[in-house]
Amino acid sequence: MKVSKLSIVHIIIVSVLLAVFNFAAYGQIGNSISGFVFGLNRQPLENIEVEVLDDLNRSLERQRTNASGFFSFNKLPAGRFNVRAMPFGTDYEEQIKSVEIVNISRTTSQSGGLTTGGFANEQVDFNLKLRKGATGATGAIFVQQIPAEAKKLYEKAIADLKDKKEKEGLQGLRSAIEIFPDYFVALERLGKEYIQKGPAGNQYYEAAQILLTKAVMVNPRGYDSWYGLAYALYSLNKYDEASAAVNKAIEIYPTWSEALLLSGVLLRQDKKFEEAEKAFLKANENARVAIPDIHWQLALLYGNDMKRYRDAAKELKLFLKAQPDSKNAEQIKKLIAEFEAKAEKS
């Protein structure tokens, strides 16, 4: 069979395009960041939350270390990332490390000058330090003996959730809990998943309340469980119970900004304005990255409750700086002008 010159050229072009496409896709799919989290005496720390953030400090994924202290984030593009180890409920300090993924490229004679390459695997290990004044007495991580079948179902559920298979992931978590009703990490994770679905209906917040109440009974030092429980209760308008839960979270992890922010919201709800201000300011002081909601809540507090209009305008400006793409930017700018005008008159 004869092949025309045009057909040959077409085949070469298609082959080159496919090679380029495959290289780009390969780089996107194959990059990973993995490592281990250690505590005192190089002890591997299990169930430590580790988070990967992009160069704008937006959270991309969060997971827990396994029994060997290992974590792994896959399917990452090239670029700069921050990896954060968050040892909630322990005496260890939070730690952040920066990583840059650069895909290796090379030109081969076989590719006719085409640049080809493979994926990058970056390793980042954490050796956590004790917080100032800590003795290490509470540095141990909560440990359970998990039935093998329950653990298998949990791990499969986490993989399904990671792959956006929500239905399968939630069912897997429920099945793991059915086998082992005291399965702390499964209770906590399912509770948190329901909170994320919460705005669709109160039944999700109610389910989260039940799950996270059980979680804190199993592990009273589970910071995330206390915080999640507080949020679920707040969303159900159970403010007194929510305050008690968030205070427990702050007792365990005093500098966690999100818990301090929720505490401030609840204090403002209870008209304890000065205490709310202290909570918001402490949340802002301890925030590793800008949290726009802190400035928004301070603006509401100053403008509506404390009549400190100049401070309210300042906080709204900080809000827009932290969240410049806000859909309500123009209305907020008008509100800033109104607060500044009121400040001049007062």
C-alpha positions as CSV (number, residue, x, y, z in Angstrom):
1,M,0.0,0.0,0.0
2,K,1.4,3.4,-1.0
3,V,1.4,6.2,1.5
4,S,1.4,9.8,0.2
5,K,3.9,12.4,1.4
6,L,0.9,14.4,2.8
7,S,-0.2,11.4,4.8
8,I,3.3,10.9,6.2
9,V,3.5,14.6,7.2
10,H,0.0,14.3,8.8
11,I,1.1,11.2,10.8
12,I,4.3,13.0,12.0
13,I,2.3,16.1,13.1
14,V,-0.3,14.0,15.0
15,S,2.5,12.0,16.7
16,V,4.3,15.1,17.8
17,L,1.1,16.6,19.2
18,L,0.2,13.4,21.0
19,A,3.7,13.3,22.5
20,V,3.4,16.9,23.7
21,F,-0.1,16.2,25.1
22,N,1.1,13.1,26.9
23,F,4.1,14.9,28.4
24,A,1.9,17.8,29.7
25,A,-0.7,15.4,31.1
26,Y,2.0,13.2,32.6
27,G,3.6,16.1,34.4
28,Q,0.2,17.1,35.8
29,I,-0.8,13.6,37.0
30,G,2.5,12.3,38.2
31,N,3.9,15.0,40.5
32,S,3.8,14.3,44.2
33,I,4.9,15.6,47.6
34,S,5.4,13.0,50.3
35,G,7.2,12.6,53.6
36,F,7.1,11.7,57.3
37,V,6.1,13.5,60.5
38,F,8.3,12.8,63.5
39,G,8.1,13.8,67.2
40,L,10.4,13.5,70.1
41,N,13.2,11.0,69.6
42,R,12.2,10.6,65.9
43,Q,9.0,8.9,66.9
44,P,6.7,8.6,63.9
45,L,3.4,10.5,64.6
46,E,0.2,8.9,63.4
47,N,-3.0,10.8,62.7
48,I,-1.3,14.2,62.3
49,E,-3.1,16.4,59.9
50,V,-1.0,17.6,56.9
51,E,-2.1,20.1,54.4
52,V,-0.8,21.2,51.0
53,L,-1.4,24.9,49.9
54,D,-0.7,26.6,46.6
55,D,1.4,29.7,46.2
56,L,-1.6,31.8,47.1
57,N,-2.0,29.9,50.4
58,R,-5.2,28.2,49.2
59,S,-5.7,24.8,50.7
60,L,-5.6,22.1,48.0
61,E,-5.8,18.9,50.1
62,R,-5.6,17.7,53.7
63,Q,-4.9,14.2,55.0
64,R,-3.7,12.4,58.1
65,T,-0.4,10.5,58.5
66,N,-0.5,6.7,58.8
67,A,1.0,4.6,61.5
68,S,4.5,5.3,60.1
69,G,3.9,9.0,60.1
70,F,3.7,9.0,56.3
71,F,1.7,11.3,54.1
72,S,1.5,11.7,50.3
73,F,-0.1,14.3,48.0
74,N,-0.4,13.2,44.4
75,K,-1.6,14.6,41.0
76,L,0.1,17.9,41.6
77,P,1.0,20.4,38.9
78,A,4.4,22.1,38.8
79,G,4.8,25.1,41.0
80,R,5.4,26.4,44.5
81,F,3.6,24.9,47.5
82,N,3.5,25.1,51.2
83,V,3.1,21.9,53.2
84,R,1.8,22.4,56.8
85,A,1.9,19.8,59.6
86,M,-0.9,20.6,62.1
87,P,-0.5,18.5,65.3
88,F,-3.9,19.4,66.9
89,G,-4.4,18.2,70.4
90,T,-0.8,17.7,71.1
91,D,2.1,19.6,72.7
92,Y,3.8,20.0,69.3
93,E,4.1,23.2,67.4
94,E,2.6,23.6,63.9
95,Q,5.3,23.6,61.2
96,I,5.3,24.8,57.5
97,K,7.8,24.0,54.8
98,S,8.0,25.3,51.2
99,V,8.4,23.0,48.2
100,E,8.9,23.8,44.5
101,I,8.1,21.2,41.9
102,V,9.9,21.6,38.6
103,N,9.4,18.9,35.9
104,I,12.7,17.7,34.5
105,S,12.9,18.1,30.8
106,R,15.4,16.8,28.2
107,T,15.7,16.6,24.4
108,T,16.4,13.3,22.7
109,S,17.5,12.5,19.2
110,Q,14.6,10.0,19.0
111,S,12.1,12.7,19.7
112,G,13.4,14.9,16.8
113,G,14.1,17.8,19.1
114,L,10.9,17.4,21.1
115,T,11.3,18.1,24.8
116,T,10.2,15.2,27.0
117,G,10.3,14.5,30.7
118,G,9.0,12.7,33.7
119,F,7.3,13.7,36.9
120,A,8.8,15.0,40.1
121,N,8.6,13.3,43.5
122,E,9.6,15.7,46.3
123,Q,10.1,14.5,49.9
124,V,9.5,16.8,52.9
125,D,10.0,15.4,56.4
126,F,8.9,17.2,59.6
127,N,10.6,16.9,62.9
128,L,8.1,18.7,65.2
129,K,9.2,20.6,68.2
130,L,7.3,21.0,71.5
131,R,5.5,24.2,72.1
132,K,7.1,26.6,74.6
133,G,6.6,25.5,78.1
134,A,5.2,22.1,77.1
135,T,6.5,19.0,78.9
136,G,5.5,16.5,76.2
137,A,3.1,14.8,78.6
138,T,0.3,15.3,76.0
139,G,2.5,15.0,73.0
140,A,1.3,11.4,72.3
141,I,-1.2,11.0,69.5
142,F,-4.5,9.2,70.2
143,V,-4.1,5.6,69.2
144,Q,-6.7,2.9,68.7
145,Q,-6.6,-0.8,67.8
146,I,-8.8,-0.8,64.7
147,P,-10.4,-4.0,63.3
148,A,-8.7,-4.8,60.0
149,E,-12.0,-4.8,58.0
150,A,-13.0,-1.4,59.4
151,K,-9.6,0.1,58.6
152,K,-9.7,-1.2,55.1
153,L,-13.2,0.3,54.6
154,Y,-11.9,3.7,56.0
155,E,-8.9,3.8,53.8
156,K,-11.0,3.0,50.7
157,A,-13.5,5.7,51.7
158,I,-10.7,8.3,52.0
159,A,-9.4,7.3,48.6
160,D,-13.0,7.6,47.1
161,L,-13.5,11.1,48.7
162,K,-10.1,12.1,47.3
163,D,-11.3,11.0,43.8
164,K,-14.5,13.0,44.2
165,K,-16.6,9.8,44.6
166,E,-18.7,11.3,47.4
167,K,-21.4,8.7,47.6
168,E,-19.0,5.8,47.8
169,G,-16.8,7.7,50.3
170,L,-19.6,8.5,52.7
171,Q,-21.0,5.0,52.5
172,G,-17.5,3.6,53.2
173,L,-17.1,5.8,56.3
174,R,-20.6,4.7,57.6
175,S,-19.7,1.1,57.0
176,A,-16.4,1.4,58.9
177,I,-18.3,2.9,61.9
178,E,-20.9,0.1,61.8
179,I,-18.1,-2.4,62.2
180,F,-16.3,-0.3,64.9
181,P,-18.6,2.3,66.5
182,D,-15.7,3.9,68.4
183,Y,-13.6,4.5,65.3
184,F,-12.4,8.0,66.1
185,V,-11.0,9.2,62.8
186,A,-14.0,7.8,60.9
187,L,-16.4,9.5,63.2
188,E,-14.5,12.8,62.9
189,R,-14.2,12.6,59.1
190,L,-17.8,11.7,58.5
191,G,-18.9,14.5,60.8
192,K,-16.8,17.0,58.9
193,E,-18.1,15.8,55.6
194,Y,-21.7,16.3,56.8
195,I,-20.8,19.9,57.9
196,Q,-19.6,20.7,54.4
197,K,-23.0,19.5,53.1
198,G,-24.8,21.3,55.9
199,P,-26.2,24.3,54.0
200,A,-28.3,21.9,52.0
201,G,-30.4,21.2,55.1
202,N,-30.2,21.0,58.9
203,Q,-30.3,17.2,58.8
204,Y,-26.6,17.2,57.9
205,Y,-25.7,19.5,60.8
206,E,-27.8,17.3,63.1
207,A,-26.0,14.1,61.9
208,A,-22.6,15.9,62.3
209,Q,-23.6,16.8,65.9
210,I,-24.3,13.2,66.7
211,L,-21.1,11.9,65.1
212,L,-18.8,14.5,66.6
213,T,-20.3,14.2,70.0
214,K,-19.4,10.6,69.9
215,A,-15.9,11.5,68.6
216,V,-15.1,13.7,71.5
217,M,-16.4,11.1,73.9
218,V,-13.9,8.6,72.4
219,N,-11.1,11.1,72.2
220,P,-11.7,14.1,74.5
221,R,-8.6,15.9,73.1
222,G,-9.7,15.7,69.5
223,Y,-9.4,19.4,68.7
224,D,-11.0,19.1,65.2
225,S,-13.9,17.2,66.6
226,W,-14.6,19.9,69.2
227,Y,-14.3,22.6,66.6
228,G,-16.6,20.7,64.2
229,L,-19.1,20.1,66.9
230,A,-19.1,23.8,67.8
231,Y,-19.7,24.7,64.2
232,A,-22.6,22.2,63.8
233,L,-24.2,23.5,67.0
234,Y,-23.8,27.1,66.0
235,S,-25.4,26.3,62.6
236,L,-28.3,24.7,64.5
237,N,-28.7,27.9,66.6
238,K,-27.6,26.1,69.8
239,Y,-25.3,28.9,70.8
240,D,-24.6,28.0,74.5
241,E,-23.6,24.5,73.6
242,A,-21.6,25.8,70.7
243,S,-19.7,28.2,73.0
244,A,-18.9,25.3,75.4
245,A,-17.5,23.2,72.5
246,V,-15.4,25.9,70.9
247,N,-14.0,26.8,74.3
248,K,-12.9,23.2,74.7
249,A,-11.2,23.4,71.3
250,I,-9.3,26.6,72.3
251,E,-8.3,25.0,75.6
252,I,-6.6,22.2,73.7
253,Y,-5.1,24.4,70.9
254,P,-5.1,28.0,72.2
255,T,-3.7,29.7,69.1
256,W,-5.9,28.1,66.4
257,S,-7.3,31.1,64.5
258,E,-10.5,29.4,63.2
259,A,-11.6,28.4,66.7
260,L,-10.9,31.9,68.0
261,L,-12.9,33.4,65.1
262,L,-15.9,31.2,65.9
263,S,-15.5,32.0,69.6
264,G,-15.7,35.7,68.7
265,V,-18.8,35.3,66.6
266,L,-20.5,33.5,69.5
267,L,-19.4,36.1,72.0
268,R,-20.8,38.9,69.7
269,Q,-24.0,36.9,69.4
270,D,-24.2,36.9,73.2
271,K,-23.5,40.7,73.2
272,K,-20.2,40.3,75.0
273,F,-18.6,42.8,72.6
274,E,-15.2,43.5,74.4
275,E,-14.6,39.7,74.8
276,A,-15.5,39.2,71.1
277,E,-13.0,41.9,70.1
278,K,-10.3,40.2,72.0
279,A,-11.1,36.8,70.4
280,F,-11.0,38.3,66.9
281,L,-7.8,40.2,67.5
282,K,-6.1,37.1,68.9
283,A,-7.4,35.1,65.9
284,N,-5.8,37.7,63.5
285,E,-2.6,37.7,65.5
286,N,-2.2,33.9,65.2
287,A,-3.3,33.6,61.6
288,R,-0.6,32.2,59.4
289,V,-2.2,33.7,56.3
290,A,-4.8,36.4,56.0
291,I,-8.3,35.3,57.0
292,P,-10.8,37.8,55.4
293,D,-13.6,36.7,57.7
294,I,-11.7,38.0,60.8
295,H,-11.7,41.6,59.3
296,W,-15.3,41.2,58.3
297,Q,-16.4,40.2,61.7
298,L,-14.4,43.0,63.3
299,A,-16.0,45.5,60.9
300,L,-19.4,44.3,62.0
301,L,-18.5,44.5,65.6
302,Y,-17.0,48.0,65.4
303,G,-19.6,49.4,63.0
304,N,-22.8,48.0,64.3
305,D,-22.2,47.2,68.0
306,M,-19.4,49.4,69.3
307,K,-19.9,52.5,67.1
308,R,-16.2,52.7,66.3
309,Y,-16.7,53.8,62.7
310,R,-13.1,54.6,61.9
311,D,-12.0,51.2,63.1
312,A,-14.9,49.6,61.1
313,A,-13.7,51.3,57.9
314,K,-10.1,50.2,58.5
315,E,-11.2,46.6,58.9
316,L,-13.3,46.7,55.7
317,K,-10.3,47.9,53.8
318,L,-8.2,45.0,55.2
319,F,-11.0,42.7,54.2
320,L,-10.8,43.9,50.6
321,K,-7.1,43.7,50.7
322,A,-7.3,40.0,51.8
323,Q,-10.2,39.3,49.4
324,P,-9.9,41.7,46.4
325,D,-12.1,39.6,44.2
326,S,-15.1,39.9,46.5
327,K,-18.4,40.0,44.6
328,N,-19.6,42.8,46.9
329,A,-16.5,45.0,46.5
330,E,-18.4,48.1,45.3
331,Q,-21.0,47.9,48.1
332,I,-18.2,47.5,50.6
333,K,-16.4,50.5,49.3
334,K,-19.6,52.5,49.7
335,L,-19.9,51.2,53.3
336,I,-16.3,52.3,54.0
337,A,-17.1,55.8,52.8
338,E,-20.3,55.8,55.1
339,F,-18.3,54.7,58.1
340,E,-15.6,57.3,57.4
341,A,-18.2,60.0,57.1
342,K,-19.7,58.9,60.4
343,A,-16.3,58.9,62.0
344,E,-15.8,62.6,61.0
345,K,-19.0,63.6,62.6
346,S,-18.5,61.8,65.8
